[in-house]
Amino acid sequence: MRTQDPKERAKNFNEVALGLTEDEAKSEAARCLQCKKALCVGGCPVEINIPEFIGLISKGKFEEAAEKIREKNALPAVCGRVCPQEDQCEKACVLARKNAAIGIGDLERFVADWDMVHKKRQEPKARPTPNAVRPTKIAVIGSGPSGVTCAGELARMGYDVTVFESLHKPGGVLMYGIPEFRLPKNIVAWDIEYVKKLGVKFEVNFLIGRTRTLDQLRSDGYKAFFIGIGAGLPYFLGVEGESLNGIYSANEFLTRTNLMKSYLFPEYETPVKVGDITAVIGAGNVAMDSARCALRLGAKEVHIIYRRTEKEMPARIDEIHRAMEEGIKFDLLTHPVRFLGDEQGWVKEAELMKNELGEPDSSGRRRPVPIKGSNYKMKADTVVCAIGQGSNPLLPATMPDLKMNENGNIIADKNGMTSIKGVFAGGDIVTGAAPGNAAMGAGRRAAAAIDKYLKE
């Protein structure tokens, strides 16, 4: 897919990938073998009929292709941009054996974007209303990928669904965690609007556990609940100097930048301070997003500090390569041991230590082993810690009967049922951090289970 020139895009927040033309999309779709046993479908967490929508593209039937995708996926414009198709549906593609998998994600994005440009709004098919006189009320807590998907599926079944979101815009991590240049916010809003047209209501600035508890929602007439609040509690390194000014969690740094539009300060009133040299700790997608945001916010030099090698990086290959193209520096086999500050308490240096790779650990990746005596210092006046995140304990703390595992995640069965009758959960709050479409798959399964629970 064509992209903005790296030197130009490093100075703006416009979308990097430019999408496919109609001819490019039809040409790519024509490569599909239309396998009778489509392995790609099994690689898709939301089970889109991939060969069918690609076949429609090859015939130029773009509107019908969009409708086919939306039968299973309410967020195609989002998924086409940020889901890791290379590790899911494209990995299962028969042509992947020759390193030439169909660009399924690019085609999904094309169809969704074509639909957005050529139609005022994709109108959902009429939904059944078996309880039209007094539909059963269901509460969905969290408006990220799992929550929105679950809500949309339940609305299609005729339920009265309300999504409760603690922040001021719906979308969850899609809004606050992914930069504009990778996922424009108008794209998220477009897909959310489709879910609203299914009949789903959204209550923003509404923090379940504080504004209202789940028990209070029961008294308001809600008969079932889905918890999809994600994993939004940042992890820190626990090293000396980590509380210095100028050291952010990636959650704060990206939320300020993405949802609160710090990159347009003072037009938008939430500032974010980025100095001359930024160090980002970690090498996942969140780390790449943070580093590339820092560059666009004015940093003269941005470093990714990662304790393993490029081979072990968890970020998507495209995002790693795009960061490199934009001039991000990669300090590999390195980890911070402390941060040093000035007299005013602002970070000014990071002390780093070199590693070598040892035997594989529980993740299957080779364990980084510190090299004694290899310490050195690097100037850094901004640091972003992007080493992962866990579950926020705020809501579970108000639900003493809700069983959690040792990592603070909600325990749920394969259909999302928790230890509390009528309460379901899915996505990162259950599994820990995972791709957005995996959370969407959990939302779809939970919706079917909620429907069965209410009927029984």
Secondary structure as the mmCIF struct_conf table of DSSP 4:
data_model
#
loop_
_struct_conf.conf_type_id
_struct_conf.id
_struct_conf.beg_label_comp_id
_struct_conf.beg_label_asym_id
_struct_conf.beg_label_seq_id
_struct_conf.end_label_comp_id
_struct_conf.end_label_asym_id
_struct_conf.end_label_seq_id
STRN STRN1 THR A 3 THR A 3
HELX_RH_AL_P HELX_RH_AL_P1 PRO A 6 ARG A 9
TURN_TY1_P TURN_TY1_P1 ALA A 10 LYS A 11
BEND BEND1 ASN A 14 ASN A 14
BEND BEND2 VAL A 16 VAL A 16
STRN STRN2 ALA A 17 ALA A 17
HELX_RH_AL_P HELX_RH_AL_P2 GLU A 22 ALA A 29
TURN_TY1_P TURN_TY1_P2 ALA A 30 ARG A 31
BEND BEND3 LYS A 36 LYS A 37
HELX_RH_AL_P HELX_RH_AL_P3 LEU A 39 GLY A 42
TURN_TY1_P TURN_TY1_P3 GLY A 43 GLY A 43
TURN_TY1_P TURN_TY1_P4 PRO A 45 VAL A 46
HELX_RH_AL_P HELX_RH_AL_P4 ILE A 50 SER A 58
TURN_TY1_P TURN_TY1_P5 LYS A 59 GLY A 60
HELX_RH_AL_P HELX_RH_AL_P5 PHE A 62 ARG A 70
TURN_TY1_P TURN_TY1_P6 GLU A 71 LYS A 72
BEND BEND4 ALA A 74 ALA A 74
HELX_RH_AL_P HELX_RH_AL_P6 PRO A 76 VAL A 82
BEND BEND5 CYS A 83 CYS A 83
HELX_RH_3T_P HELX_RH_3T_P1 GLN A 85 ASP A 87
TURN_TY1_P TURN_TY1_P7 GLN A 88 GLN A 88
HELX_RH_AL_P HELX_RH_AL_P7 CYS A 89 ALA A 92
HELX_RH_3T_P HELX_RH_3T_P2 VAL A 94 LYS A 98
TURN_TY1_P TURN_TY1_P8 ASN A 99 ASN A 99
HELX_RH_AL_P HELX_RH_AL_P8 ILE A 104 HIS A 118
BEND BEND6 LYS A 119 LYS A 120
HELX_LH_PP_P HELX_LH_PP_P1 GLU A 123 PRO A 128
TURN_TY1_P TURN_TY1_P9 PRO A 130 ASN A 131
BEND BEND7 VAL A 133 ARG A 134
HELX_LH_PP_P HELX_LH_PP_P2 PRO A 135 THR A 136
STRN STRN3 LYS A 137 ILE A 141
BEND BEND8 GLY A 144 GLY A 144
HELX_RH_AL_P HELX_RH_AL_P9 PRO A 145 ARG A 156
TURN_TY1_P TURN_TY1_P10 MET A 157 GLY A 158
STRN STRN4 ASP A 160 PHE A 164
BEND BEND9 SER A 166 PRO A 170
TURN_TY1_P TURN_TY1_P11 GLY A 172 GLY A 172
HELX_RH_AL_P HELX_RH_AL_P10 VAL A 173 TYR A 176
TURN_TY1_P TURN_TY1_P12 GLY A 177 GLY A 177
BEND BEND10 ILE A 178 ILE A 178
TURN_TY1_P TURN_TY1_P13 GLU A 180 ARG A 182
BEND BEND11 LEU A 183 LEU A 183
HELX_RH_AL_P HELX_RH_AL_P11 LYS A 185 LYS A 197
TURN_TY1_P TURN_TY1_P14 LEU A 198 GLY A 199
STRN STRN5 LYS A 201 GLU A 203
BEND BEND12 ASN A 205 ASN A 205
STRN STRN6 ILE A 208 ILE A 208
TURN_TY1_P TURN_TY1_P15 GLY A 209 THR A 211
STRN STRN7 ARG A 212 ARG A 212
HELX_RH_AL_P HELX_RH_AL_P12 LEU A 214 SER A 219
TURN_TY1_P TURN_TY1_P16 ASP A 220 GLY A 221
STRN STRN8 TYR A 222 ILE A 227
STRN STRN9 LEU A 233 PRO A 234
STRN STRN10 GLU A 240 GLU A 240
TURN_TY1_P TURN_TY1_P17 GLY A 241 SER A 243
BEND BEND13 LEU A 244 LEU A 244
STRN STRN11 ASN A 245 ASN A 245
TURN_TY1_P TURN_TY1_P18 GLY A 246 GLY A 246
STRN STRN12 ILE A 247 SER A 249
HELX_RH_AL_P HELX_RH_AL_P13 ALA A 250 ASN A 258
TURN_TY1_P TURN_TY1_P19 LEU A 259 LEU A 259
BEND BEND14 MET A 260 MET A 260
HELX_RH_3T_P HELX_RH_3T_P3 SER A 262 LEU A 264
TURN_TY1_P TURN_TY1_P20 PHE A 265 GLU A 267
BEND BEND15 TYR A 268 GLU A 269
BEND BEND16 ASP A 276 ASP A 276
STRN STRN13 ILE A 277 ILE A 281
BEND BEND17 GLY A 284 GLY A 284
HELX_RH_AL_P HELX_RH_AL_P14 ASN A 285 ARG A 296
TURN_TY1_P TURN_TY1_P21 LEU A 297 GLY A 298
BEND BEND18 LYS A 300 LYS A 300
STRN STRN14 GLU A 301 ILE A 305
BEND BEND19 ARG A 307 ARG A 308
HELX_RH_3T_P HELX_RH_3T_P4 GLU A 310 GLU A 312
BEND BEND20 ALA A 315 ALA A 315
HELX_RH_AL_P HELX_RH_AL_P15 ILE A 317 GLU A 325
TURN_TY1_P TURN_TY1_P22 GLU A 326 GLY A 327
STRN STRN15 LYS A 329 ASP A 331
BEND BEND21 LEU A 333 LEU A 333
STRN STRN16 THR A 334 GLY A 341
TURN_TY1_P TURN_TY1_P23 GLU A 343 GLN A 344
BEND BEND22 GLY A 345 GLY A 345
STRN STRN17 TRP A 346 TRP A 346
STRN STRN18 VAL A 347 PRO A 360
TURN_TY1_P TURN_TY1_P24 SER A 362 SER A 363
BEND BEND23 GLY A 364 ARG A 365
STRN STRN19 ARG A 366 PRO A 370
TURN_TY1_P TURN_TY1_P25 LYS A 372 GLY A 373
STRN STRN20 TYR A 376 LYS A 379
BEND BEND24 ASP A 381 ASP A 381
STRN STRN21 THR A 382 CYS A 385
BEND BEND25 ILE A 387 ILE A 387
STRN STRN22 GLN A 389 GLY A 390
TURN_TY1_P TURN_TY1_P26 LEU A 394 LEU A 395
HELX_RH_3T_P HELX_RH_3T_P5 PRO A 396 THR A 398
TURN_TY1_P TURN_TY1_P27 PRO A 400 ASP A 401
BEND BEND26 LEU A 402 LEU A 402
STRN STRN23 MET A 404 MET A 404
TURN_TY1_P TURN_TY1_P28 GLU A 406 ASN A 407
BEND BEND27 GLY A 408 GLY A 408
HELX_LH_PP_P HELX_LH_PP_P3 ASN A 409 ASN A 409
STRN STRN24 ILE A 410 ILE A 410
HELX_LH_PP_P HELX_LH_PP_P4 ILE A 411 ILE A 411
TURN_TY1_P TURN_TY1_P29 LYS A 414 ASN A 415
STRN STRN25 MET A 417 MET A 417
BEND BEND28 SER A 419 ILE A 420
TURN_TY1_P TURN_TY1_P30 LYS A 421 GLY A 422
STRN STRN26 VAL A 423 ALA A 425
TURN_TY1_P TURN_TY1_P31 GLY A 427 GLY A 427
HELX_RH_AL_P HELX_RH_AL_P16 ASP A 428 THR A 431
BEND BEND29 GLY A 432 ALA A 433
HELX_RH_AL_P HELX_RH_AL_P17 GLY A 436 LYS A 455
#
